[in-house]
Amino acid sequence: MNTDSIQSAVSTSAPARRTRPPKRKTRITIYLDDEVLKEFRNLSERCGTGYQTLINAALRNRLNGPVIESGVA
């Protein structure tokens, strides 16, 4: 097999794989009040965004907002 046939075989073989973007999320298990989950699911149906995405956005907004001492540990 000469170099031309090797290059031809390489170029016609399976396409190059794309690299995955860096992982930015972690799977967790969390317990939420039924009422809270119900409201996020209802909001999800109304706006067409996944309820987990909405929960993530709510948590992110809370972390970026002003710090309020609530007495909750």
C-alpha positions in Angstrom: 0.0 0.0 0.0 1.5 3.3 -1.0 1.1 6.7 0.8 -1.6 7.9 -1.7 -3.8 4.9 -1.0 -3.3 5.4 2.8 -4.3 9.1 2.6 -7.3 8.2 0.4 -8.4 5.5 2.9 -8.0 8.0 5.8 -10.0 10.7 4.1 -12.8 8.4 3.1 -13.1 6.7 6.5 -15.5 7.9 9.3 -15.8 11.6 9.7 -13.7 13.2 12.4 -15.5 13.5 15.8 -16.3 16.8 17.2 -15.0 17.5 20.6 -17.6 17.9 23.3 -18.0 21.3 24.9 -16.8 21.5 28.5 -19.3 20.1 31.0 -21.0 23.0 32.8 -23.7 21.2 34.8 -23.8 18.4 37.4 -26.6 16.0 37.9 -28.0 16.0 41.4 -30.9 14.7 43.4 -32.9 17.4 45.3 -36.1 17.3 47.2 -38.5 20.2 46.6 -41.9 21.0 48.0 -44.7 19.6 45.8 -46.2 23.1 45.5 -42.9 24.6 44.4 -42.4 21.9 41.7 -46.0 22.2 40.6 -45.6 26.0 40.1 -42.4 25.6 38.1 -44.0 22.9 35.9 -47.0 25.1 35.3 -44.8 28.0 34.4 -42.8 25.7 32.2 -45.9 24.8 30.2 -47.0 28.5 29.9 -43.6 29.8 28.6 -42.3 26.7 26.8 -39.0 26.5 28.8 -38.1 23.3 30.7 -39.0 23.4 34.4 -35.4 22.5 35.4 -34.1 25.4 33.4 -36.5 27.7 35.2 -35.4 26.4 38.6 -31.8 26.9 37.6 -32.6 30.5 36.5 -34.4 31.2 39.7 -31.5 29.9 41.8 -29.0 31.9 39.7 -31.0 35.1 40.1 -31.1 34.6 43.8 -27.4 34.1 44.0 -26.8 37.2 41.9 -29.2 39.3 43.9 -28.7 41.3 47.1 -27.7 39.3 50.2 -30.6 39.3 52.7 -30.2 37.9 56.1 -33.1 35.6 56.6 -32.1 33.7 59.6 -32.4 30.4 57.7 -29.3 28.2 58.1 
